[in-house]
Amino acid sequence: MSALLDYQLLFTESPEVLLVLLPDAPRFTMVAGTNARWRATHTSPATLGQGLFEVFPDNPDDPDADGTSNLRASLERVLKTRQPDTMPVQKYDIRGPDGLFQVRYWSPKNLPVLSPSGEVLYILHRVEDVTELVRASELGERLRGRTHEMELEVVQRSRELADALEDLRAANVRLAEQDAAKTTFYAKLERELERRVEARTAEVARLTRVLQMLSGINTALVRIRNRDEVVAEACRLAHRTGGYALAMVALIDPVSRVARPAGSAGFDFLSLPNQAFPVADREGRDTSLMGRVIRTGVPVLCEDIRAATYPVDQLDTMIVAGVRSLACIPLHIDGTPVGAFLFGTRDEEVIRPDEMRLLEELASNLSFALQFLDKQDAVHFLSYFEPLTGLAKRSLFCERLNRLLARGSQALPRLAVTVFDLTHLAVINDSLGRHTGDRLLQCVAERLREHFPDTEQLCHLGGGTFACVRTLPERTGTESTGLDDAITRLFSQSLVVDGQRVQVEVKSGVACYPEDGREASRLVQNAEAALKVAKTSGERYLHHRLEMNAELARRVSMEQRLRGALEGEQFVLYYQPKVSLATGEVRGVEALLRWADPEQGVLAPGEFLPLLESSGLMPAVGAWALRQAAADCRHWRRSGAPPVRIAVNCTPAELRRRNVAREILDIVGDLTGPSAWGIDLEITEGALAGDASACIHALRLLRASGMHIAIDDFGTGYSSLGRLSQLPIDTLKIDRSFTARLPVDRDCCTLVSSVIALAHAFGMSTVAEGVETREQFDHLLQAGCDESQGYFHSPPLPRAKFEAWLRAPRSSRAAGQRWDSRAL
């Protein structure tokens, strides 16, 4: 037993790398190994009992490490041949203590241990570590290769050295030949350096002049408060101090997109140096360098205009004049290009990029100054001038006129102030657009300037209203007529507005000095009063009369009171019945608006409706009337009064509003439908004139809901009989102007009969308004009229009195009973 342990100890301590394997292919279980084996493979005896290839697999990440695969083939050959098998040097990837693979080169040998019967009992796997030998061999190979390369390099260097020596000999020959030219070369080099120094000195001098120019212009920007003077001084300093052959500042008119020179210097060689030029609206239409810069807002430097890639106005003339370089820098106000600053040089002077940067700084300073001056001028301009037309406002016009009147009537001829108004400006704004209306006002101002060279005689009072003052040559009875004829002739020819011809009509009011006033404000006010009366009466012009001021003051006062009437609950509804001519029954009632004016008492619509419409209050008052009529109708229905349908008047302006049908139905609510209670509408013929498609659509919706539609005052306006049958109309109301002449006026009788027949032919009923006598009633009954309305039955009554009238016995309200209007 001791000897066996000695043999085991002797085996394990053997310096050779040995491993004993069982022949149990393909596992090849490890049963013994030397300590040298465990150290070489970084394993321990604890791996005994495991398969060889379970502990030592190939490295999958190294395709060249195939030693383990080759070992398996060698062990299988030993089992098969029972002969030792020596393997060539193999590359192994052995996993180290840190878990990483290490490359080793081993020379393995496998020896079978046979039984007496020749069977393989064990396989002794012995390896020799030749890693260092392999690496030394590889190093030797690399050294031999490098040695060969060095030999080749030495041979090459030798050849190159020989060639270099040959070149050196040739160079010496050439140097000897060039010795004579060296003096000439260095002389030329010296002259070139002197030229460059001179050019640089001149460039520094130019930049110094530009800096001096920049300083001078900055001083002028601080000192001068007038835009034109600032621009002129900047151009003068650029020409005199900066040394530029030419300088120009051009500013654009944003409306016409035409740029005009605001200042220039050095352009004596041009025939029209300050000629305006257009600014294109898109790429490819530029006609000048300044126009392009203003359009794009990007600076442009043409170092040589003969090779310019951008359009240059009068290029040939500039080249003949010796202009060499051009620099054009945009001027901005609030980020928008409003102009450009042009600089030019002659002869050999070329504007370089560093100089261009100084010029851009100068343009930036000038832009800031223009913006400041522009805002300062804008405050002054907007205080005294209309920005759209550039004409004086009322305050400046009166100030100028007062200066003229200060001379006194003895030193002054008679003067006439005319205030005139464009009659259809609102129509032009609605049909052609607000922009066209604004351009029309500008064209009117331009024509006035052509006729009145002294613009101090002109004024734009706002909107389409203008004023002018002229001298009357002598005192005659037709001086105002002659003046108005002059204004009318002035606009007899149409104006061309953005390519469209627009015919202008004017109405005028005239006030003369001294009989109509001795102060400017009084003359203008009186002329306005005459204009207002002319517009109301339809006259083309009117001369001021004293009573016009009183009428105007009354209308202004009434309009102011009207604005508070709705909120002050001063409007009331009066009701007038519509009675069947055949039966005497009340078929309906018309709601009539009244104004309980605190100053003048109860006023009829004719006295205040025009003011309601002109002041824009009609839609609100109309909505109130509809709500009040609906409320009264519901009240009578709840109180058990006889059923009645209330007709409410609706103006064309109300009917043309969007969603008017929905608004009316929301107000009327449950009072629609075919019942004996309800709300109906009365409209005028004017609502159906022109393009009335929207009105007709709204009326169809209302009629479909059960409301009845009547045309009020039929025959006084314009109706197309051809489309009358297509309109959503139930009733035609014959105007009181026709009824009043019945039955004595034969033509009127014929007209009323025709209207009744026409209505019946189209399935409509008729109502005669203003019936006051038994003769009128009987004629209408004989003519077949359906209903009548007027004082013959009842005057318009307040709600409470009408309710009492409605509840009264039919006999007490029989046709023909007269009412005392004073009782109302």
C-alpha positions, 0 to 999 in steps of 0.5 A: 500500500505504501508503494502504491502511494509512492507511485501516486505521489510520484505521478502527481508530482511529475513535471510533465503535463500528463492526464489519464483517460478512460477509453469510454469514447466519446466522453473520455473520463479523466481519472488522474492527472499531474499537478503540472497538468492542473497548473497548465490548464488552470483547473484542479483534481476536482474535475476528475470524473468529468469528460475531457471535452466537458472541461476543455471545450473549443473557444467558439469565438476563435475559429483557429483554436481547433486543438480540442477537436483534433484531440478528439480525432487522435484519441479515437485513432488510438482506440482504433489502432491501439497504437500511440498517436503523436499530434502536430503542434496544436493551438488551444484556447485555455480559459484562465483564472479570470474566465478569459481564454489564453492562447497556448501552443501544445505538442500532444501525444496519446499512449494506449495502456493495454491489458494482457489481452490487448484491450485498451485499459487507459489512454495516457495523454501527454502534452508539451508546452511549445508556446514560447518556441512558436512565438519565437519562431513567429518573431524570427519569421517577422524579423526575416521578412523585415530584414528582407524589406530593409535590404530592398529599402537600402538598395532603393535608397542607394538608387535614389541617392545616385539619382539625387547626386545626378539631380544635384549636379544638374541643379548646380548647372542650373543655379549657375545659369540662374545667377544672372537672373537672380538680380532681376527676380529680387528687383521684381519682388521688391517692386511687387512688395512695394506695390502691395504696401502701397495698395494696403496703405491706400486701402487703410486710407479708404477705410479711414475715410469710411470711418470718418464718414461713419462718424460724421453721419452718426453725428448728423443722425443725432443732430438733424431732426428732418428725414430729408435733411438726414438723407441728404447729409448722409449722401453728401458725407459719403461723397465728400468725406467717404470719397465715394464717386456716387451715393444715393438713398431711395425710399419705397412707397408701399402702396404703389411699390415705386421707389424714389431717390430721397438724396443723392450725390455724384450722379452728375453724369446721369440725365435724370439722376432722381428718377423714380423706379419700380420695385418688383414683387417677385424674382425675375422682374427686377430692373435695378440693383436698388430695386432688387435690394429693396425687394429682397432685403439682402445687401449686394456687392458688385466688385466689378459692375462689368461682370455684374450678375444682377440688373444695374440700371443704366449700366452702360452709362455707368461703365462709360463714366468709369464706375467700377464697384457698387455696394447696395445695402437695404434700409429696414424699419421694424424689420421691413425693407423701406429703401436702400443706400447705394455706394459706387467707386470709379477707376481701380477702387474696389469695394472689399468685404471688410469695407462692406461690413462698415457700410452695412453698419452705417446703413443699420444706423441710418435705418434706426434714425429713419425709424425714429424720425418716421415714428416722430413724423407719424405722430405729427402726420396723424395729428394733422393729416389723414394717413390714407390721402395725405390731406389735412384733417379738420383741425389743420384745415380750420387752422389754415383757413383761420390764418387766411381769414385773419386778414379781414373782410376788407382785404379778402375776396369772398370765399366759399367752403364746399364740403362734398361727399362720395354718394356710393362709397359704401356700395363700392366697399361692399361690392369691390372690397375695402381696398378698392374703396381706399384706393378710390379715396386716394384717386379722389385726393390726387384729382383734387391736388391736380385741380387745387395746386395749393393743398392748403385749400383741401381737407379730408374730413374722414370717410368719403367726405372732403372739403375745399375752399375757393375764391368767388370772383364776384358777388352774384346769385350763382356763385355757389352754383358755379362752384358746385358745377366746378366740383361736379365737372371735376369728377365727371370723368371716371377714375381708374382704380386698380385697372377698374373704371369707377364713376364717382357721384358727389353731393355738396354743401356750400357756405360763403364768407362772410355771410355764412360765417366769419370763422373757419369752424363755423364755415365748415360746420355750415357747409356740412349742415347744407350737405346733410340736408342735400343728402336727405332731400336728394338735391345735388348740392345746397347752399347753406341757410340758417335754418339748416343748422337748427334742423341739423341740431334737432336731428343730432339731438334726436339721434342722441336721445334715440340711443338711450331710448331702448335702454330707457324703455321709451318704445311702445307698440300701438295696434291697429286691426285689420278687418274683413270687408265681407264679414266685419270680423277682425282678421289680424292686427298690425303692431306699429312702433311709437317712441315716447320721447321725453321732450316731444311726446309720442312720435310716429315712426316717420319722424324717427325711423330714418334716424334709427336706420342711419344710426344702426339701431334698427336691428336691436329695435326691430328685435325688441318690437318682435319680442314685445308683440309676442309677449302681448300675444301670449298675454291676450291668449292667457287672459281669454281675449278673442284670438288674433294674429299680430303682424310685425314690420321687418326692414330690409336691413334686418331681413338680410342678416345671417340666421335671421330666420332662426333668430325670429323663430327663437323669439316667436317660439310657440306662436308659429303654426296655422292657429288663430293666434300667432305672429306674422311679418310685413316686409317692404318691396325693397327687401326683394330688390336686387340679389334677394336670394338670402331674404327669400330663403329666410322668408321660405323658412319662416313661412314653412313654420306657419308664419304669414308674410305680407308685402307692405305698401305694395305698388310704391316700390319696384316689384318684378311681377314675373317672379311675384308668384315664386315669392313666399308671400301670402298678402299684398297690402295696398298703400294708403296713397292709393286708398286715399284717392278712392273712389274719385280717381279713375286711374287709381281705381283701375290700379287698385282693381288690378292689384286685387286681381293680380293677388287673387290670381297668385293665390294671395289675399289683399289688405287696403291701408288707410281706409277712412271713409265709407265710400272707400270701404264700399269701393274696396268691397265691390272691387273684391278686396279681402281686408281693410285697415285704417281709421274707418275701423280704429286708429292705432291704439296702445296695448291696453286700449286695443285689448279693451277694443278687442273685447268690446261687443262687435256692435260697439266697434262697428265699421264707420265709428269715428275715434277721437284721436285726442283720447289716445 
